[in-house]
Amino acid sequence: MNRPSNPRTSRRVVKRYVSAPAKPERSVVIQGEYITLGQLLKFANIVGGGGEARVYLESQAVKVNGEGEDRRGRKIRPGDVVSLAEETLRIVGEEGEAE
């Protein structure tokens, strides 16, 4: 049975969509052609060592250029973007590097 709505007793639900706060982005300068993902996590002070990098990659969602990644040995090159749970790392080659 449908009852007519009473303005005093009816509740109107308003959905508000709040955009997620943007993750901080940091540029990481590397030397050479590439760095492995495990080395990058150590270099960027995300983890303390290789064993911690393995555990971190198993337990956290890490994306390299938008694709999920869990290999410590993945080669990360200048121009790549690594997305972590807490921040985003943009990889940059050293200045003046001959290509």
C-alpha positions as MATLAB code, in Angstrom:
seq = 'MNRPSNPRTSRRVVKRYVSAPAKPERSVVIQGEYITLGQLLKFANIVGGGGEARVYLESQAVKVNGEGEDRRGRKIRPGDVVSLAEETLRIVGEEGEAE';
ca = [
       0.000    0.000    0.000;
       1.474    3.311   -1.047;
       0.889    6.217    1.221;
       1.100    9.798    0.111;
       4.315   11.402    1.281;
       4.100   13.694    4.242;
       6.688   16.518    4.162;
       7.078   16.345    7.934;
       7.850   12.632    8.113;
       9.427   11.845    4.766;
      13.183   11.747    4.430;
      14.984   12.540    1.294;
      18.315   10.861    0.776;
      20.912   12.992   -0.933;
      23.988   11.235   -2.210;
      27.085   13.316   -2.382;
      30.110   12.054   -4.180;
      33.363   13.359   -2.863;
      36.392   12.805   -5.009;
      39.234   10.917   -3.381;
      42.141   13.076   -2.297;
      44.985   13.004   -4.770;
      47.999   10.962   -3.746;
      51.175   12.960   -3.329;
      53.506   12.617   -6.299;
      57.287   12.586   -6.021;
      59.959   12.542   -8.717;
      62.785   10.055   -8.232;
      66.004   10.637  -10.179;
      67.865    7.463  -11.148;
      71.268    6.960  -12.695;
      71.733    4.601  -15.586;
      69.287    2.952  -17.926;
      67.023    1.313  -15.327;
      66.528    0.357  -11.688;
      64.679   -2.716  -10.406;
      61.432   -2.254   -8.526;
      62.951   -3.672   -5.324;
      65.900   -1.265   -5.571;
      63.524    1.625   -6.235;
      61.504    0.847   -3.110;
      64.724    0.872   -1.063;
      66.077    4.010   -2.793;
      62.800    5.903   -2.213;
      62.818    4.881    1.495;
      59.583    2.913    1.182;
      61.227   -0.236    2.604;
      64.481   -0.933    4.414;
      65.781   -3.936    2.476;
      65.172   -6.549   -0.210;
      63.249   -8.884    2.089;
      60.968   -6.061    3.109;
      60.476   -5.194   -0.566;
      59.277   -8.747   -1.254;
      56.803   -8.633    1.639;
      55.661   -5.131    0.628;
      54.969   -6.241   -2.955;
      53.032   -9.286   -1.708;
      50.860   -7.269    0.672;
      50.386   -3.912   -1.103;
      48.904   -3.001   -4.465;
      51.705   -1.619   -6.638;
      51.139   -0.470  -10.212;
      53.754    0.337  -12.825;
      52.331    2.463  -15.646;
      48.820    1.457  -14.587;
      49.459   -2.315  -14.536;
      49.643   -4.352  -11.330;
      53.153   -5.544  -10.478;
      54.549   -7.856   -7.803;
      58.033   -8.709   -9.144;
      61.023   -7.154   -7.361;
      63.105   -7.549  -10.526;
      60.804   -5.518  -12.782;
      62.958   -2.971  -14.642;
      61.840    0.591  -14.050;
      63.065    3.145  -16.595;
      62.909    6.949  -16.776;
      59.385    8.009  -17.744;
      57.709    5.190  -15.802;
      55.154    5.943  -13.090;
      54.968    3.694  -10.015;
      51.747    3.976   -8.001;
      51.878    2.872   -4.381;
      49.156    2.927   -1.745;
      50.476    6.099   -0.137;
      52.082    7.994   -3.033;
      53.029    8.022   -6.693;
      56.653    7.924   -7.870;
      57.547    9.468  -11.243;
      60.902    8.154  -12.484;
      63.279   10.680  -14.044;
      66.714   10.109  -15.585;
      69.680   12.075  -14.352;
      70.224   15.467  -15.965;
      72.671   15.582  -18.823;
      72.532   11.846  -19.428;
      73.453   10.910  -22.984;
      70.700    8.906  -24.666;
];
